[in-house]
Each structure stands twice: as C-alpha cells, then as structure tokens.
C-alpha cells in the first residue's frame, strides 16, 4: 500500500538555510537509497519548523525514483486506530505483516507515543523487522529520543541507532526566501522592502513567520494605499515580539502613526488580528491532521487563497463529515474485499460519489446501528431550573458535536430522565445532519457484540459500529463484569473520539464511583464532561402530570394536577407511575380523574372500593414501535397494580 502524500511538500520547496544542509542532504540520500543510507533517520525540532514537510518530501522523492516503493505515513493516533480496528476484526497478525512488507515507513509526532505503552510495544516489534529486511524508517519528533519522558529505553535506543538530525530555525535569508515563496503562492506583490522588513524579525518558527505574512496580506487587501516598510514594521512589531517569546513594548512606547493611512491601518489591525490568526491556525491544524492521515486536502488548502479573514469552521466541519462518510464506506468495503478498501478514492473527500459507487458494486450495504427513539426528543423533554446547566450542556453537544463536551456523561439515579435526554441528544444530532447515530442500551451493545463474536462476524460488527460519527450508550454501569464488552467499547470509543466523533453515556454514578468499570473507560470519561441530573422539582412534576393527563384523559383537571405535583417523588418515573394509578382508579370507578379520586387512592381508600379491573399481563419487557429501550427497570410502571409490580421486581 502506498500512502497518499501531500503534493505541496517536496524537497525542492523546502528552503535550506545555514545549519540545515546536513538535514536536507540526509533526507535526499535516504529517499534515493532506501534502507542503505541512514536507518533509521530521526528528525527533531520545535513545532512549525518543517518536520511534516520533510517526512512527506522524503516519501514523494522516493516515489519519483521510478521503483514504485510501498510507503506508509503514520502518526501514533493512526497507529492506535488501525491496530485496534485490526484487533477487533481478528486481523492483528495480518496488519503487522502488511506493515512489515512496506519499503518506507514514515512516522510523524513520535513523541506522542510516550504515554501509550501498547503502541511502543508494537513499534519495538515492527522496527527491527523492517531494519532486518532492509526497509527504510524515518521518524520525526519534538525532542531527542532520550529526552522523551515516558519512552521505553529500548525504543529510545533503537530510534537513536541511526542518524539523528535536528532542524534549526531559519536564518534571515531563509526567512526572506520563505516569505517570497508564500507571497508568490498567494499572488500578492508588496512594495519593495516590505518582505525584507518582515524577515528582520527573529521569528524561529516558519508557521508563525507565515502568520505575520498572512496578516500583511489581509491588511494590504483592505487598504487603499500600498503598505510601506515602515508601516509594516510598526504594525508587526508587537506581534513579532510576542511570537518570539518576549514581551511586546508598552503602549507608551508604540510609535505614533506617521500619517492618516498608517493611523487607519493601526486601527483596523486590532480588529482583524484575532480573526486572521484564528482562521489561519484552525485551517492549518486541519490540513496537517488530515493530510497526515493520508486524506487529500486540496479543498482546505484552497481556502488559503483568500486574502482576507473568513470563517472556515463550517468548511472544516463539512470536510470532516465527508471524511467520516469515506471511512464508513471504506470499512464496509473492507468487510467484503480488503484489497478494494485500499483504493485512493477513499482518501479524497471530493470523490465521495465514486467511493459510494464502488461500495455499491460490491453489495456492501451494512445494517445501520440502532438509532435513538423518535419518541424521546428535546421538544418532549421538560427542563427545570435545577437541571438548567445540564440542559444547556446537552444542547451544546448537539450544536457543536465533537467540539464541546466529549465524551459527555449524564449521571443520575434511576428514573430522573437520563434515557430521555440521551435519545433527545441523538435525535438532535440526526436533525443536525450527523448520521448515522448509534444509540442503544449497554445490554443491547453487549448482546450484539456477543452474537457477532460467536458467529465469527466481528468484521461486520466493526463495519457497523466502527465509523459512526456519534456513539450513545445508555446505562454504562450495567456493563459491570463484562470485560470483553468493556474492552471493545473502550476501543470503539477511541476510534469515535479520534475521528473526531461525539460520545455520550449515561450512568447511575460518576466514573470513579462506578464499580466494575475498567480503568481505561474511566480515564476516557474523566477527560470529558460529567453532568448530574437532579430529582424532579415541582415544576417538572407538574409538567409531567399535565402532559400525561392530557394524553390519557384528554384534559388535565387543575386541582388534580396541583395535588399530584405536590406529592414528593424522587424520579420522573415515580411521578408517571402515580398518575397512572390515579387514572386506573378513575377507570375502575367509571369516573373522570379528579383530586377526590386521587386523595381516596393515596390517603385512604373506601372500605368497599373495587380493585382496578384486571388487565393482560406481559413479561414487563416493552418494545416501543419506535425502537425504544427494552428494560424491566425502565418500564416497570406499566404494571397496573403496585402489588403486581412488586412481584415482577422480585422475580
């Protein structure tokens, strides 16, 4: 398999400054003589100095040699995701064998394996095999291998066994060359001396140097007069000092505007600075991430051609949705034909139509995972002041999935509305275009996984759940003692979060207080947001009573509603059970539900009061036509009589 490498990065476009000659010479030698020059080659340097550029350039230069080597570009997150997916599908050995056969392995951000012992173990197994087979290894990280805290000493020694080269910050001439290249890419021509002025600033990070340039590009676009070198220096000085790690000059030391144009630029710079930095940084991070994972990012790169600040969040979100769709299609194709899943079409978000057509030809339709019940929505959810913060957090999850609270854990005692809120979030995500949404109880999750394991269909299970953009699991605490289910759930959660996708759980207790929950799941949950639903207050009790009376009796008697709302209840389910008892009592008397009927039932029944008319018994398991949750616990109030309910609970 050959990785899809970013075409913008090659050795010819990497500007070589004083101190980096050895670096580029080694990169070229490695690319032209795979496995026989320096193996491994380890590049290290601070952020924004071009490590990703060089890694990609080595791969592209090796491709241009005419030998068609197999190349793999990986990050620690991608290694973890791929290995977990292979393990879940029972194909871990096949995955290891595939990596052992590649000609060039490129690993970016290797320092991120420090706290991931399972990935270090895999690398300790893989790298010696590649070396023994004459295959080339190139890695990049922020620090020297021996300086990475938490790195296995054996792995640190292995990474240092070849050539270790640091990437030096660009000197003045290199900074000027980079600025000219980037200005030419954007089609912007400055007055003579402007770029030379920017290059004078001691910015040690190429990414931040380009940030200064982008700011000038934007200011040049909004002004009616061309920027002068003095105006550029005055506008950039404070920002450049900040980027260089020193304090900006005090306000009284700031040069006064020399003319009306410079005064205008000084005023407008503060207004646009934040926007420019924000969208450029966000866009750059998105491009680095997705190109690093092998996806074609030309669509995002085209946004840099804009000469003024612009909102890019919607464009990035659309791009990520397309990536998730490609992943779902690739996973379903892999279940039918793994070789077809390697088609480059699954790495280009602008070719979704072709990817879908390929999946259709293989007949790889996978049953969607269970979704949320249509009956439980935010419209039907009654909020209270006590739970206002929880409600707002839930709405934020829907408005900004995978960006705000993630994972999102809803904690509460039985019957306070956790399940309703979970399904409401699921329906809100669907309404917002997030699909499919996997929303199911922990018992159903366990049953589906167990069946897939017993029938040897784990690959189909992965295809069904492995790439969902939203995973919602009810009653997490009921997975107590189910080690395999917890292990697979932890892997699934990792895949969804890394996609990125939204994860929501409910539980009767916070993670650290949940008995029998694995440390891996606890750690995942505690990095997210945990909220607690309080018992229903009077407002909620009244809302539930009125709604149920209107649904069952056609109208709600005010005195009856007030009387029932005043009764203490520790859960919404208890309130609904009480209303049901009153309605059944009224039915047995042939009377309309009223406060008098409720008082007689609750405060003391008449001596000869008839029992409620018998009704057909069920098992207590209710399956809603909308596909709602199946649970004795959640539907216990459907029993017509408290005594019968007690029998069911004890059974």
Secondary structure, DSSP 8 states (H G I E B T S, - for coil): ------TT--GGGS---TT-HHHHHHHHHHHHSTTTSSSSEEEE--TTSSHHHHHHHHHHHHHTTSS---EEEEEHHHHHHHHHHHHHTT-HHHHHHHHHT-SEEEEE-GGGGTT-HHHHHHHHHHHHHHHHTT-EEEEEESS-GGGSTT--HHHHHHHTSSEEEE-----HHHHHHHHHHHHHHTT----TTHHHHHHHS----HHHHHHHHHHHHHHHHH-SS---HHHHHHHHHHHHHHHTTS----GGGS---SSHHHHHHHHHHHHHHHHHHHHHHHHHHHHHHHHHTT-B-HHHHGGGG-SS----HHHHHHHHHHHHHHHHHHHHHHHH-TTGGG-GGGGBGGGHHHHHHHHHHTT----------TT--STT----STTHHHHHHHHHHHHTTTTSSSSEEEE--TTSSHHHHHHHHHHHHHHTT---EEEEEHHHHHHHHHHHHHTT-HHHHHHHHTT-SEEEEE-GGGGTT-HHHHHHHHHHHHHHHHHT-EEEEEESS-GGG-TT--HHHHHHHHTSEEEE-----HHHHHHHHHHHHHHHHSS--HHHHHHHHTS--SSHHHHHHHHHHHHHHHHHHT----HHHHHHHHH---TT-----------S----TT-----HHHHGGGSSSHHHHHHHHH-
